């Protein structure tokens, strides 16, 4: 798609880099699709957008999993990383870079940054004693355990005491971080900001170990090669190295800082403490916003193989298709909270919102154009469209003012990270919802163009034009969420490739103007957008 360039600020967004100890799951897909939707929206708005994702490939956990699989760690992570890339291609994730922490430039930059931290006195040699969860690759406090076990991995942490290098996090450093969280480093939704500040209030954070002496699978410290870098420190720096940063705090990439970093709530604490403190010690500005979302549940319960409620992303893609899977993930619940998803509920939503909703609307309108207007956009007075007097008193009239409200609300929805609400404005879901797709289908039922064409052809032409223009607007509205479906609608509205290219070269502000369809334009009705499920 071609978008006209406009002068605007950067929009740099990151996903977490996913730990390469196992194949990607639906939680990874949820975060990455959300990041892709936000990146596409900002790109449509003319911003220079950069989406970074990738895999975190070092640490004791991967070393042990690889050994169990009878493979060298590098071979193991090569295979897992490839699985992530394959899934992102299937899901149409338009990332700018896929960073791997085993990439040579990344490792070199991490060592350079660690040397800077050591030279500044932010890193010092000592010993660390604590409870270490291999599953989390984190030290845990007693307060974080449930019945003596890590709640995320249901495992008793190991008691470790070893020589290591420590990062200064306590005292004034913690106080400075608290001030930044209160005033400039946004942690959203607000409840997560409250959670972190409450954590600081109830306990003082300690200086943490940033090296391991008995873990071979990691980046050697530049000032002591007998130690490897703690996996989280290595991983966090990807947000800089993924932009080509070489480790010099005085030479930052033009995209820095991130406008937004998306994470799951299970990695909130390390992202709200270790990560910003590393940046503070380096003298680098913090990300503008850290957005934390919940988990994907199935039937109100955490997905697990034991319960048999795990939903595989490939299963969803195979059953519903790529764009429908993207839609079903983004409409599963309030973005930022835990969301509940089952295949049964997904199938119901697919049928209601996509098959009988959007797909049916496109098919109905284009069939009438073929039957009544020789497959061409009706020849109407454009000044009369968007305000059909005969049906003006009805709330579900198709008109340009409705779409203006939707565009304004959509923009606010994206700005406030209410992705699910933004999507609901276009394609309704939930009890009593009234998105634009439902509105247009109801408008057809009321106006009955198949009867109107026999008694008032001019009025019928205005109705059909308004419905077609509504489809054009909807194709733009869904473009960030369902890019392939958007393209398919444009292909049906503009049979001529040059006319379609001209439409897609518009800026978003141009696309929003009512009356973008030229009377006489040839349409080409295609196959159903969302076929019936087998």
C-alpha positions as CSV (number, residue, x, y, z in Angstrom):
1,X,0.0,0.0,0.0
2,X,1.3,3.5,-0.8
3,X,0.8,6.3,1.7
4,X,1.6,9.9,1.1
5,X,4.4,11.1,3.3
6,X,3.6,13.8,5.8
7,X,5.8,15.5,8.2
8,X,5.2,13.9,11.6
9,X,7.0,12.5,14.6
10,X,8.3,9.0,14.9
11,X,6.2,6.2,16.4
12,X,8.5,3.5,17.8
13,X,6.6,0.6,19.4
14,X,8.0,-2.7,20.8
15,X,6.7,-6.1,21.8
16,X,8.6,-8.0,24.5
17,X,11.2,-10.2,22.9
18,X,9.8,-13.7,23.5
19,X,11.8,-16.3,25.4
20,X,13.0,-18.9,22.9
21,X,12.5,-21.9,25.2
22,X,9.4,-23.2,23.5
23,X,7.2,-22.5,20.4
24,X,5.1,-19.4,20.2
25,X,1.6,-19.5,21.9
26,X,-1.6,-17.5,21.7
27,X,-0.4,-15.0,24.3
28,X,2.6,-14.1,22.1
29,X,0.2,-13.7,19.2
30,X,-2.1,-11.4,21.1
31,X,0.6,-8.9,22.1
32,X,2.2,-8.9,18.6
33,X,-1.1,-8.5,16.7
34,X,-2.0,-5.6,19.0
35,X,1.4,-4.0,18.4
36,X,1.0,-4.5,14.6
37,X,-2.5,-2.9,14.7
38,X,-1.1,0.2,16.6
39,X,1.8,0.5,14.2
40,X,-0.4,0.3,11.1
41,X,-2.8,2.9,12.5
42,X,0.1,5.3,13.2
43,X,1.6,4.6,9.8
44,X,-1.8,5.4,8.2
45,X,-1.7,8.7,10.1
46,X,1.6,9.6,8.3
47,X,4.0,8.8,11.1
48,X,7.4,7.2,10.6
49,X,6.7,4.0,12.3
50,X,9.1,1.3,13.6
51,X,7.8,-2.0,15.0
52,X,10.4,-4.1,16.8
53,X,9.9,-7.7,17.9
54,X,12.1,-10.7,18.3
55,X,13.4,-13.5,20.5
56,X,15.3,-13.6,23.8
57,X,17.8,-16.5,23.4
58,X,20.2,-16.8,26.3
59,X,20.0,-18.1,29.9
60,X,20.0,-21.1,32.1
61,X,16.5,-22.2,31.2
62,X,17.3,-22.4,27.5
63,X,20.6,-24.1,28.2
64,X,18.8,-26.8,30.2
65,X,15.9,-27.3,27.7
66,X,18.4,-27.6,24.8
67,X,20.4,-30.2,26.7
68,X,17.2,-32.2,27.4
69,X,16.3,-32.0,23.7
70,X,19.8,-33.3,22.8
71,X,20.7,-30.2,20.9
72,X,23.3,-27.4,21.2
73,X,21.7,-24.2,22.5
74,X,22.3,-22.3,19.3
75,X,20.7,-25.0,17.1
76,X,17.7,-25.0,19.6
77,X,17.1,-21.3,19.5
78,X,17.6,-21.1,15.7
79,X,14.7,-23.5,15.4
80,X,12.4,-21.7,17.9
81,X,13.2,-18.3,16.5
82,X,12.3,-19.6,13.1
83,X,8.9,-20.7,14.5
84,X,8.2,-17.2,15.7
85,X,9.1,-15.7,12.3
86,X,6.9,-18.2,10.5
87,X,3.9,-17.4,12.7
88,X,4.4,-13.6,12.4
89,X,4.4,-14.0,8.6
90,X,1.1,-16.0,8.8
91,X,-0.5,-13.3,10.9
92,X,0.6,-10.6,8.6
93,X,2.8,-8.8,11.2
94,X,4.5,-5.9,9.4
95,X,7.5,-5.6,11.7
96,X,10.6,-3.4,10.8
97,X,13.1,-5.6,12.6
98,X,13.1,-9.0,14.2
99,X,15.9,-8.9,16.8
100,X,17.7,-12.0,18.2
101,X,19.9,-11.7,21.2
102,X,22.3,-14.2,19.7
103,X,22.9,-11.7,16.8
104,X,26.6,-10.7,16.8
105,X,25.8,-6.9,16.7
106,X,23.5,-7.2,19.7
107,X,26.1,-9.1,21.7
108,X,28.8,-6.6,20.9
109,X,26.5,-3.6,21.8
110,X,25.5,-5.3,25.1
111,X,29.2,-5.7,26.1
112,X,29.9,-2.0,25.2
113,X,26.9,-0.9,27.4
114,X,28.0,-3.1,30.3
115,X,31.5,-1.6,30.1
116,X,30.0,1.9,30.3
117,X,28.0,0.9,33.3
118,X,31.1,-0.6,35.0
119,X,33.1,2.5,34.2
120,X,30.4,4.7,35.8
121,X,30.4,2.6,39.0
122,X,26.8,1.4,38.4
123,X,28.1,-2.2,38.4
124,X,30.3,-3.5,41.1
125,X,31.6,-6.9,42.2
126,X,30.0,-8.8,45.2
127,X,28.0,-11.8,46.1
128,X,24.3,-12.4,45.8
129,X,22.1,-14.7,47.9
130,X,18.5,-15.3,47.1
131,X,15.7,-17.5,45.8
132,X,16.1,-18.0,42.0
133,X,13.3,-19.3,39.8
134,X,14.7,-20.8,36.6
135,X,11.3,-20.6,34.9
136,X,11.2,-16.8,35.3
137,X,15.0,-16.4,35.1
138,X,14.5,-14.1,38.2
139,X,15.3,-13.9,41.9
140,X,12.2,-13.9,44.0
141,X,11.4,-12.5,47.4
142,X,9.5,-14.4,50.0
143,X,6.5,-12.1,49.5
144,X,6.3,-13.1,45.8
145,X,6.0,-16.8,46.6
146,X,2.7,-18.7,47.2
147,X,3.1,-21.6,49.6
148,X,6.9,-21.3,49.0
149,X,6.5,-21.7,45.2
150,X,6.7,-19.3,42.2
151,X,3.0,-18.7,41.3
152,X,3.8,-18.6,37.6
153,X,5.7,-21.9,37.4
154,X,4.5,-23.7,40.5
155,X,8.1,-24.5,41.4
156,X,10.2,-24.1,44.5
157,X,13.0,-21.6,43.7
158,X,16.6,-22.6,44.2
159,X,18.6,-21.1,47.0
160,X,21.6,-19.5,45.3
161,X,24.6,-17.7,46.7
162,X,27.4,-16.9,44.3
163,X,30.0,-14.4,43.3
164,X,28.6,-12.0,40.8
165,X,28.4,-8.4,39.6
166,X,25.6,-6.3,40.9
167,X,23.7,-3.3,39.5
168,X,23.0,-0.4,41.8
169,X,19.2,-0.2,42.3
170,X,18.7,0.7,45.9
171,X,18.6,4.0,47.8
172,X,18.7,7.2,45.7
173,X,18.3,5.1,42.5
174,X,14.9,3.8,43.7
175,X,13.8,7.2,44.8
176,X,14.7,8.7,41.4
177,X,12.8,5.9,39.6
178,X,9.7,6.5,41.8
179,X,9.7,10.2,40.8
180,X,10.0,9.3,37.2
181,X,7.1,6.8,37.4
182,X,5.0,9.5,39.1
183,X,5.8,12.2,36.6
184,X,7.1,11.1,33.2
185,X,7.5,7.3,32.8
186,X,3.9,6.3,32.1
187,X,2.8,2.8,33.3
188,X,-0.7,2.1,32.1
189,X,-3.5,1.1,32.8
190,X,-3.3,3.1,36.0
191,X,-3.8,0.0,38.2
192,X,-0.3,-1.2,37.2
193,X,1.3,2.1,38.1
194,X,-0.4,1.9,41.5
195,X,0.8,-1.7,41.8
196,X,4.5,-0.7,41.2
197,X,4.4,2.3,43.5
198,X,2.8,0.1,46.2
199,X,5.6,-2.4,45.7
200,X,8.1,0.4,46.3
201,X,6.3,1.6,49.4
202,X,6.2,-1.8,51.0
203,X,9.7,-2.8,50.4
204,X,13.1,-1.4,49.4
205,X,14.5,-2.9,46.2
206,X,18.0,-4.4,46.4
207,X,20.9,-4.2,44.1
208,X,20.5,-7.1,41.7
209,X,22.9,-9.6,40.2
210,X,23.6,-8.9,36.5
211,X,25.9,-11.9,36.0
212,X,26.1,-15.6,36.4
213,X,29.3,-17.5,36.9
214,X,28.0,-21.0,36.3
215,X,25.9,-20.4,33.2
216,X,27.8,-20.8,30.0
217,X,25.0,-19.9,27.6
218,X,25.1,-16.1,27.7
219,X,27.1,-13.0,26.7
220,X,30.5,-12.9,28.6
221,X,31.1,-9.7,30.6
222,X,33.6,-7.6,28.8
223,X,35.5,-6.9,32.1
224,X,35.3,-10.5,33.4
225,X,34.8,-13.2,30.8
226,X,34.4,-15.8,33.5
227,X,30.9,-14.4,34.1
228,X,28.0,-14.3,31.6
229,X,25.4,-11.5,31.5
230,X,22.1,-12.0,33.4
231,X,19.5,-12.8,30.8
232,X,17.2,-9.9,31.6
233,X,19.9,-7.3,31.2
234,X,20.9,-8.8,27.9
235,X,17.2,-8.9,26.8
236,X,16.3,-5.4,27.8
237,X,19.0,-3.8,25.7
238,X,17.4,-5.3,22.5
239,X,15.0,-2.3,22.6
240,X,18.0,-0.2,21.6
241,X,20.1,-2.7,19.7
242,X,17.1,-3.5,17.5
243,X,17.4,0.0,16.1
244,X,21.1,-0.5,15.3
245,X,22.5,1.0,18.6
246,X,26.1,0.1,19.2
247,X,26.3,0.6,22.9
248,X,27.3,4.3,23.1
249,X,24.8,6.3,25.3
250,X,25.8,9.5,23.4
251,X,24.8,8.1,20.0
252,X,21.2,7.1,20.1
253,X,19.0,6.0,17.1
254,X,16.7,8.6,15.7
255,X,13.6,6.5,16.8
256,X,14.5,6.7,20.5
257,X,12.6,6.8,22.9
258,X,9.8,4.3,22.3
259,X,6.3,5.9,22.2
260,X,5.0,2.6,23.5
261,X,6.2,-0.7,24.9
262,X,3.7,-3.5,25.1
263,X,4.2,-6.2,27.7
264,X,2.2,-8.9,29.6
265,X,1.5,-8.3,33.3
266,X,3.8,-11.2,34.2
267,X,6.9,-9.2,33.2
268,X,5.7,-5.8,34.5
269,X,7.9,-5.7,37.6
270,X,11.2,-6.2,35.8
271,X,10.2,-3.8,33.0
272,X,9.3,-1.2,35.7
273,X,12.4,-1.5,37.7
274,X,15.5,-3.1,36.1
275,X,14.9,-1.7,32.7
276,X,14.4,2.0,33.5
277,X,17.3,1.8,36.1
278,X,19.7,0.5,33.4
279,X,18.7,3.5,31.2
280,X,19.0,5.9,34.1
281,X,22.6,4.7,34.8
282,X,23.4,5.0,31.1
283,X,22.0,8.6,31.0
284,X,19.4,7.6,28.3
285,X,15.8,8.9,28.3
286,X,13.1,6.4,29.4
287,X,10.3,5.0,27.1
288,X,7.3,7.3,27.1
289,X,4.7,4.6,27.9
290,X,4.7,1.0,29.2
291,X,1.4,-0.6,28.5
292,X,0.6,-3.8,30.3
293,X,-2.1,-6.2,29.3
294,X,-3.6,-9.2,31.0
295,X,-3.6,-12.9,30.2
296,X,-5.7,-14.9,27.7
297,X,-8.0,-17.2,29.6
298,X,-10.2,-20.0,28.3
299,X,-13.5,-20.4,30.0
300,X,-12.4,-18.3,32.9
301,X,-9.3,-20.5,33.6
302,X,-5.7,-20.2,32.7
303,X,-4.9,-22.2,29.6
304,X,-3.1,-25.5,30.4
305,X,-2.5,-28.8,28.6
306,X,-3.7,-30.6,31.7
307,X,-7.1,-28.9,31.5
308,X,-7.2,-29.4,27.7
309,X,-8.2,-25.8,27.1
310,X,-5.2,-24.6,25.2
311,X,-6.0,-22.8,22.0
312,X,-3.2,-23.0,19.3
313,X,-2.9,-20.0,17.0
314,X,-2.4,-22.2,14.0
315,X,-5.7,-23.9,14.9
316,X,-7.4,-20.5,14.8
317,X,-5.8,-19.5,11.5
318,X,-6.8,-22.9,10.0
319,X,-10.4,-22.6,11.1
320,X,-11.1,-18.9,10.7
321,X,-8.4,-17.4,8.4
322,X,-5.7,-14.8,9.2
323,X,-7.8,-11.6,9.3
324,X,-10.6,-13.2,11.3
325,X,-8.0,-14.5,13.8
326,X,-6.6,-11.0,14.2
327,X,-10.2,-9.7,14.7
328,X,-11.1,-12.4,17.2
329,X,-8.0,-11.8,19.3
330,X,-8.5,-8.0,19.3
331,X,-12.2,-8.2,20.1
332,X,-11.8,-10.9,22.8
333,X,-12.2,-8.4,25.7
334,X,-11.0,-5.1,27.2
335,X,-7.4,-4.4,26.1
336,X,-5.3,-4.2,29.3
337,X,-7.4,-6.7,31.2
338,X,-7.5,-10.5,31.2
339,X,-9.6,-11.7,28.2
340,X,-11.5,-14.9,27.9
341,X,-11.4,-16.8,24.6
342,X,-12.8,-20.2,23.6
343,X,-13.1,-21.8,20.2
344,X,-16.8,-22.1,20.6
345,X,-17.2,-18.4,21.5
346,X,-14.8,-17.5,18.7
347,X,-17.0,-19.4,16.2
348,X,-20.1,-17.7,17.3
349,X,-18.4,-14.3,17.0
350,X,-17.1,-15.2,13.6
351,X,-20.5,-16.1,12.3
352,X,-22.3,-13.0,13.9
353,X,-19.8,-10.3,13.2
354,X,-17.8,-11.4,10.2
355,X,-19.8,-13.9,8.1
356,X,-23.3,-12.5,8.7
357,X,-22.0,-9.0,9.5
358,X,-19.2,-7.5,7.3
359,X,-19.1,-10.3,4.7
360,X,-22.9,-10.3,4.2
361,X,-23.0,-6.5,4.0
362,X,-20.3,-6.4,1.2
363,X,-22.0,-9.2,-0.7
364,X,-25.5,-7.7,-0.5
365,X,-24.5,-4.2,-1.6
366,X,-22.3,-5.3,-4.5
367,X,-24.9,-7.8,-5.7
368,X,-27.5,-5.0,-5.9
369,X,-25.0,-2.9,-7.9
370,X,-24.6,-5.7,-10.4
371,X,-28.3,-6.3,-10.7
372,X,-29.6,-2.7,-10.8
373,X,-26.7,-0.6,-12.1
374,X,-24.8,-2.8,-14.5
375,X,-21.9,-3.3,-12.1
376,X,-21.1,0.4,-11.8
377,X,-21.3,3.0,-9.1
378,X,-24.7,4.8,-9.6
379,X,-24.6,8.1,-11.4
380,X,-25.9,10.4,-8.7
381,X,-25.7,14.0,-7.6
382,X,-22.9,13.9,-5.0
383,X,-24.4,16.9,-3.2
384,X,-27.5,14.8,-2.3
385,X,-25.6,11.8,-0.9
386,X,-25.0,11.2,2.8
387,X,-28.3,12.9,3.7
388,X,-31.2,10.9,2.4
389,X,-34.3,12.9,3.3
390,X,-36.8,10.1,2.9
391,X,-35.1,8.1,5.7
392,X,-33.6,11.0,7.7
393,X,-35.7,10.4,10.8
394,X,-34.3,6.9,11.3
395,X,-31.3,6.5,13.6
396,X,-29.7,3.9,11.4
397,X,-29.5,6.0,8.3
398,X,-26.3,5.7,6.4
399,X,-24.8,9.2,6.3
400,X,-21.6,11.0,6.4
401,X,-22.1,12.5,9.9
402,X,-22.2,9.0,11.4
403,X,-18.9,8.2,9.9
404,X,-17.4,11.5,11.0
405,X,-18.3,10.5,14.6
406,X,-16.8,7.1,14.1
407,X,-13.5,8.4,12.7
408,X,-13.2,10.8,15.7
409,X,-14.1,8.1,18.2
410,X,-11.7,5.7,16.5
411,X,-8.8,8.1,16.8
412,X,-9.6,8.7,20.5
413,X,-9.8,4.9,21.0
414,X,-6.4,4.4,19.6
415,X,-4.9,7.3,21.5
416,X,-6.3,5.9,24.7
417,X,-5.3,2.3,23.8
418,X,-8.9,1.1,23.9
419,X,-8.3,-1.1,20.9
420,X,-11.3,-3.4,21.5
421,X,-13.7,-0.3,21.8
422,X,-12.2,1.2,18.6
423,X,-12.9,-2.1,16.7
424,X,-16.5,-2.3,18.2
425,X,-17.3,1.1,16.6
426,X,-16.8,-0.5,13.2
427,X,-17.9,-4.1,13.6
428,X,-20.3,-4.4,16.5
429,X,-19.9,-7.1,19.1
430,X,-21.4,-7.6,22.5
431,X,-25.0,-7.2,23.7
432,X,-26.7,-4.1,22.3
433,X,-23.7,-3.1,20.2
434,X,-24.2,-0.9,17.2
435,X,-21.2,-0.6,15.0
436,X,-21.3,0.8,11.5
437,X,-21.5,-2.6,9.8
438,X,-24.6,-3.5,11.7
439,X,-26.0,-0.1,11.0
440,X,-25.6,-0.5,7.2
441,X,-27.2,-4.0,7.2
442,X,-30.2,-2.6,9.1
443,X,-30.3,0.3,6.7
444,X,-30.6,-2.1,3.8
445,X,-33.4,-3.9,5.5
446,X,-35.3,-0.7,6.1
447,X,-34.9,1.0,2.8
448,X,-35.5,-2.1,0.7
449,X,-33.6,-1.0,-2.5
450,X,-35.1,-4.0,-4.4
451,X,-38.5,-2.4,-4.0
452,X,-37.3,1.2,-4.3
453,X,-35.7,0.5,-7.7
454,X,-39.1,-0.2,-9.1
455,X,-40.8,3.0,-7.9
456,X,-38.0,5.6,-7.5
457,X,-34.8,4.8,-9.3
458,X,-33.1,8.1,-8.4
459,X,-33.8,7.5,-4.7
460,X,-32.6,3.9,-5.1
461,X,-29.4,5.1,-6.7
462,X,-28.8,7.5,-3.8
463,X,-29.3,4.6,-1.3
464,X,-27.0,2.3,-3.1
465,X,-24.3,5.0,-3.5
466,X,-24.4,5.7,0.2
467,X,-24.1,2.0,1.0
468,X,-21.1,1.8,-1.4
469,X,-19.5,4.9,0.1
470,X,-20.0,3.3,3.5
471,X,-18.1,0.2,2.3
472,X,-15.2,2.4,1.2
473,X,-15.1,4.1,4.6
474,X,-15.3,0.8,6.4
475,X,-12.5,-0.6,4.3
476,X,-10.3,2.2,5.5
477,X,-11.6,1.9,9.1
478,X,-10.6,-1.8,9.4
479,X,-7.3,-1.4,7.5
480,X,-5.2,-1.6,10.7
481,X,-7.0,-4.5,12.1
482,X,-7.7,-6.6,9.0
483,X,-5.4,-5.5,6.2
484,X,-6.1,-8.4,3.8
485,X,-9.9,-7.9,4.1
486,X,-9.5,-4.2,3.5
487,X,-7.6,-4.9,0.3
488,X,-10.3,-7.4,-0.8
489,X,-13.0,-4.8,-0.4
490,X,-11.0,-2.2,-2.3
491,X,-10.5,-4.7,-5.1
492,X,-14.2,-5.2,-5.3
493,X,-15.0,-1.4,-5.2
494,X,-12.4,-0.5,-7.8
495,X,-12.2,-3.1,-10.6
496,X,-9.7,-0.9,-12.4
497,X,-6.2,-1.2,-10.8
498,X,-5.2,2.4,-11.5
499,X,-8.3,3.7,-9.7
500,X,-7.6,1.4,-6.8
501,X,-4.0,2.6,-6.6
502,X,-5.2,6.2,-6.6
503,X,-7.6,5.4,-3.7
504,X,-4.8,3.7,-1.7
505,X,-2.4,6.6,-2.3
506,X,-4.7,8.9,-0.3
507,X,-3.8,10.2,3.1
508,X,-6.1,9.1,5.9
509,X,-7.6,12.6,6.2
510,X,-8.4,12.5,2.4
511,X,-9.9,9.0,2.8
512,X,-12.2,10.1,5.5
513,X,-14.0,12.7,3.3
514,X,-17.5,11.6,2.3
515,X,-18.0,11.1,-1.4
516,X,-14.7,9.4,-2.3
517,X,-16.4,7.1,-4.8
518,X,-16.7,8.4,-8.4
519,X,-20.0,7.6,-10.1
520,X,-19.5,5.3,-13.0
521,X,-16.6,3.4,-11.4
522,X,-16.7,-0.3,-12.3
523,X,-17.0,-2.7,-9.4
524,X,-16.0,-6.4,-9.4
525,X,-17.9,-8.6,-6.9
526,X,-15.6,-11.3,-5.5
527,X,-16.0,-14.4,-3.4
528,X,-17.5,-14.1,0.1
529,X,-15.0,-12.5,2.5
530,X,-15.8,-14.9,5.3
531,X,-17.1,-18.3,4.2
532,X,-19.2,-20.5,6.4
533,X,-17.3,-22.6,8.8
534,X,-17.1,-26.3,8.1
